[in-house]
Amino acid sequence: MMLIDCPYCGPRNETEFGYGGEAHVAYPEDPYALSDREWGEFLFYRDNPKGDFAERWVHSGGCRKWFNAIRDTVSYKFKTTYPAGSPRPEVTGGSK
């Protein structure tokens, strides 16, 4: 079992959360100007790095709020969590 530290509710069991993909992906300024290829890349192409990665999570079994997390994709350990809309914090000690 993994504990995820919800920035609003505190540490909870991983079964209370849902994964939402890569964090900090900006919506296109003019989506109607995008070609089909560009729109497809925006919707489906994401980074998949080895090491620290910024992700979106939702506390679906609790407060139902979205938040961001930095998680090491090698060890699965959460480095930090922070409210959605906040800038990505700097973390150290990741696997790379």
Buried (B, 14 or more C-beta within 10 A) or exposed (E): EEEBEBBEBEEBEEEBBEEBEBBEEEEEEEEEEBEEEEBEEBEEEEEEEEEBBBBBBBBEBBBEBBBBBBBBBBEEBBBBBBEBEEEEEEEEEBEE
